[in-house]
Amino acid sequence: VRAVRIHEYGPPEVLKLEEVPEPHVGPGDALIESAANGVVYSETQVRAGRMAEFGLAGPAFPYTFGWDVAGTIVAVGPEVDSSMVGRRVIASTAGSGAYAERVVVPVNAAPQVTGTTWPTLVEIPDGLGFVEACALQRQGRIALALIREASLEKGQSVLVTAAAGALGTVLVQLARSAGAGMIVGAAGGAEKLNLLDHLGVDIAVDYSSSPRWYDEVRTATGGGVDVVFDAVGGEVARGAFAAAADGRGRIIVYGFSSGELAELRMAELLRRGLTVLGFAGARFAQRQDYLRGLQAEILDLAAKGSVVPVVGQTFLLEEASQAHIAVEQRQTTGKTLLTP
Ligand SMILES: NC(=O)c1ccc[n+]([C@@H]2O[C@H](COP(=O)([O-])OP(=O)(O)OC[C@H]3O[C@@H](n4cnc5c(N)ncnc54)[C@H](OP(=O)(O)O)[C@@H]3O)[C@@H](O)[C@H]2O)c1
């Protein structure tokens, strides 16, 4: 089978499409004929050699890349119900192997201690395609978890940074269905803002072109935003914090795609009366049923049309390096997928 492997850490070009033996299907495993492979932002950081930050030991090379896949189960190993063969699923690998034509996943594995790979196999509901389901894998369930953690109340205003991204596009839609008041989508560049308008945000703000973009947000929301979701960190996060409403703003920090976690001084929290919540999905790594429930719920919402999966770009397996370049260079909108 064809699979994308690396023989060393490095720039996107280290991703190579190679012919490899069909993966071994062990006890508790399922073999999936891939229809789509999800590209995850953090995978680019792992490829670059920052494994330790994701709790992963360095893999033995060659290492077959990839965590997420959507496809049809074509075989199962011992201890797995054989009636699963033929089912359409999304699933995550135990840490490697998803950028491939055939992918082995654990069906019910004990959670990995990696914090990045949570084997969560979920059946795709009727009416939802592989590509759409794959778009909502991982980021879809995290977006749902974030909305819950935020305890968003009806009518409250929301600001999402990197709002045109894989997670952001789901988050703005879920905020709408949770009854948010004004929704502000913030992102970098005109194309991303167009997408946000299309997704129905009330205000789309470009933080790449306007240094004091948060003033615009404070004015439009009548003094500041109730709930801020930040995935970017650095300068963007500092702007997002400034946009929070004094006396009631809640800030949920769940990523730092800029590479820098923003500092927020205790004195400012105290003076402005803000609340900050740190969110790491890895916290749920031991709660397989919760994760599976979230994943199934977001797929059902999409099957009903309540959430629209956004696939911004699709690459062939042999173009995996181009997919990573697009992600690293901030050129992507919505989810990035590979197809065999
Ligand atoms: N806490 C958790 O459990 C958890 C789980 C999943 C993901 N995350 C985090 O959530 C964030 C979004 O993940 P995603 O998969 O949906 O990715 P994504 O939003 O599709 O892509 C990342 C986005 O971050 C923005 N960005 C800002 N500075 C960047 C830089 N220097 N390099 C690259 N991108 C930069 C870009 O949007 P703009 O150009 O619009 O700024 C880019 O499109 C990531 O930070 C990820 O690590 C956290």
Ligand as a Chemical Component Dictionary entry (heavy atoms), coordinates in Angstrom:
data_LIG
# 
_chem_comp.id                   LIG 
_chem_comp.type                 NON-POLYMER 
_chem_comp.pdbx_formal_charge   0 
_chem_comp.three_letter_code    LIG 
# 
loop_
_chem_comp_atom.comp_id 
_chem_comp_atom.atom_id 
_chem_comp_atom.alt_atom_id 
_chem_comp_atom.type_symbol 
_chem_comp_atom.charge 
_chem_comp_atom.model_Cartn_x 
_chem_comp_atom.model_Cartn_y 
_chem_comp_atom.model_Cartn_z 
_chem_comp_atom.pdbx_ordinal 
LIG N1  N1  N 0  -6.370 22.539 23.427 1  
LIG C1  C1  C 0  -6.684 21.526 22.640 2  
LIG O1  O1  O 0  -7.049 20.455 23.096 3  
LIG C2  C2  C 0  -6.592 21.677 21.163 4  
LIG C3  C3  C 0  -7.106 20.690 20.323 5  
LIG C4  C4  C 0  -7.045 20.892 18.943 6  
LIG C5  C5  C 0  -6.452 22.035 18.446 7  
LIG N2  N2  N 1  -5.939 22.948 19.311 8  
LIG C6  C6  C 0  -5.319 24.163 18.823 9  
LIG O2  O2  O 0  -6.308 24.912 18.170 10 
LIG C7  C7  C 0  -5.708 25.696 17.163 11 
LIG C8  C8  C 0  -6.467 25.533 15.900 12 
LIG O3  O3  O 0  -6.274 24.210 15.415 13 
LIG P1  P1  P 0  -6.789 23.853 13.965 14 
LIG O4  O4  O 0  -6.421 22.439 13.754 15 
LIG O5  O5  O -1 -8.203 24.240 13.813 16 
LIG O6  O6  O 0  -5.837 24.760 13.056 17 
LIG P2  P2  P 0  -6.274 25.942 12.099 18 
LIG O7  O7  O 0  -6.991 26.970 12.900 19 
LIG O8  O8  O 0  -6.975 25.367 10.923 20 
LIG O9  O9  O 0  -4.863 26.511 11.643 21 
LIG C9  C9  C 0  -4.118 27.315 12.529 22 
LIG C10 C10 C 0  -4.430 28.800 12.310 23 
LIG O10 O10 O 0  -3.724 29.530 13.282 24 
LIG C11 C11 C 0  -3.470 30.818 12.784 25 
LIG N3  N3  N 0  -2.069 31.181 12.989 26 
LIG C12 C12 C 0  -1.657 32.276 13.627 27 
LIG N4  N4  N 0  -0.340 32.346 13.648 28 
LIG C13 C13 C 0  0.129  31.278 12.992 29 
LIG C14 C14 C 0  1.445  30.814 12.671 30 
LIG N5  N5  N 0  2.537  31.477 13.079 31 
LIG N6  N6  N 0  1.566  29.669 11.970 32 
LIG C15 C15 C 0  0.482  28.988 11.593 33 
LIG N7  N7  N 0  -0.789 29.378 11.870 34 
LIG C16 C16 C 0  -0.968 30.514 12.568 35 
LIG C17 C17 C 0  -3.809 30.815 11.299 36 
LIG O11 O11 O 0  -5.053 31.500 11.126 37 
LIG P3  P3  P 0  -5.031 33.087 10.867 38 
LIG O12 O12 O 0  -4.151 33.293 9.665  39 
LIG O13 O13 O 0  -6.438 33.422 10.623 40 
LIG O14 O14 O 0  -4.445 33.702 12.110 41 
LIG C18 C18 C 0  -3.973 29.345 10.983 42 
LIG O15 O15 O 0  -4.861 29.132 9.927  43 
LIG C19 C19 C 0  -4.233 25.267 17.100 44 
LIG O16 O16 O 0  -3.487 26.192 17.864 45 
LIG C20 C20 C 0  -4.246 23.937 17.772 46 
LIG O17 O17 O 0  -3.013 23.604 18.348 47 
LIG C21 C21 C 0  -6.002 22.814 20.651 48 
# 
loop_
_chem_comp_bond.comp_id 
_chem_comp_bond.atom_id_1 
_chem_comp_bond.atom_id_2 
_chem_comp_bond.value_order 
_chem_comp_bond.pdbx_ordinal 
LIG N1  C1  SING 1  
LIG C1  O1  DOUB 2  
LIG C1  C2  SING 3  
LIG C2  C3  SING 4  
LIG C2  C21 DOUB 5  
LIG C3  C4  DOUB 6  
LIG C4  C5  SING 7  
LIG C5  N2  DOUB 8  
LIG N2  C6  SING 9  
LIG N2  C21 SING 10 
LIG C6  O2  SING 11 
LIG C6  C20 SING 12 
LIG O2  C7  SING 13 
LIG C7  C8  SING 14 
LIG C7  C19 SING 15 
LIG C8  O3  SING 16 
LIG O3  P1  SING 17 
LIG P1  O4  DOUB 18 
LIG P1  O5  SING 19 
LIG P1  O6  SING 20 
LIG O6  P2  SING 21 
LIG P2  O7  DOUB 22 
LIG P2  O8  SING 23 
LIG P2  O9  SING 24 
LIG O9  C9  SING 25 
LIG C9  C10 SING 26 
LIG C10 O10 SING 27 
LIG C10 C18 SING 28 
LIG O10 C11 SING 29 
LIG C11 N3  SING 30 
LIG C11 C17 SING 31 
LIG N3  C12 SING 32 
LIG N3  C16 SING 33 
LIG C12 N4  DOUB 34 
LIG N4  C13 SING 35 
LIG C13 C14 SING 36 
LIG C13 C16 DOUB 37 
LIG C14 N5  SING 38 
LIG C14 N6  DOUB 39 
LIG N6  C15 SING 40 
LIG C15 N7  DOUB 41 
LIG N7  C16 SING 42 
LIG C17 O11 SING 43 
LIG C17 C18 SING 44 
LIG O11 P3  SING 45 
LIG P3  O12 DOUB 46 
LIG P3  O13 SING 47 
LIG P3  O14 SING 48 
LIG C18 O15 SING 49 
LIG C19 O16 SING 50 
LIG C19 C20 SING 51 
LIG C20 O17 SING 52 
# 
